[in-house]
């Protein structure tokens, strides 16, 4: 007879393609793990080779970043599983797991799978199918960032003209453009003065005083630069709006996480109080039993 009800495994998405006989074979080889709230199941870097399914309770998966801060990867609810990759490749654990509340887990190791595959070779293909499905789901999650990049969002909607306006505005705002303009005006005016005064025989001034051509060129330059600056300002306003929206999303996410953390602390406090009350009741019952035993011994001795 199976140790576990095979129908429990049938409700787990990972085993949805297994038939009843395969589930019965697995159920006979599984073992149950009980965790008290706050107890760690395994730490990052521990040896693998076993996966777990949550029968009841909740398990938190987390890692530590380079700054030493804990990053929560997710919470495994009843009916879900974790550690399946470590079961297959026997590599060290890539994350830590801790019980958020009193939990019961079902453990499966490589020996259990070997028994299953020996009796039901088709189960290997079913497991490969489900693993590939979970890998695809993980790839989709990796592609989705928690926080969006403002510059990437803006670049996706930029047209060629908008990029040109940004480039010209950047050039016009550079101090080197001022130096170039001063040099250009000096050469233009100085060259025409030399030609007007006949210092270069055989050549005439192409823009004599009052330099009407230069005035027209500078006016057109000022008009177009003003337009490009206005376009860039409008785009900057749009960029700020996107940035504000993203900051709002980040702040909202942080607020939700703080609320969840507060709830977890309250749940942990409640669980600790329950454990303390249970320990006190156990200690009181033990003392009562010891007292009765001592009284019985004294009465027997007096007789």
Buried (B, 14 or more C-beta within 10 A) or exposed (E): EBEBEBEBBEEBEBBEBBBEEBBBBBBBBBEEBEBEBBEEBBEBEEEBBBBBBBBEBBBBBBBEEEEEEEEBBEBBEBBBBBBBBBBBEEEBBBBBBBBBBBBBBBBBBBEBBEBBBEBBEEBEEBBEEBBEBBEEEEEEEEEEEEEBEBEEBBEEEEEEEBEEBBEBBEEBEEEEBEEEEEEEEEEBBEBBBEBEEEEEEEEEBEBEEEBEEBEEBBEEEEEEBEEBBEBBEEBEEEBEEBBEEBEEEEEEEEEEEEEEEEEBEEBBEEBEEEBEEEEEEEEEEEEEEEEEEEEEEEEEEEE
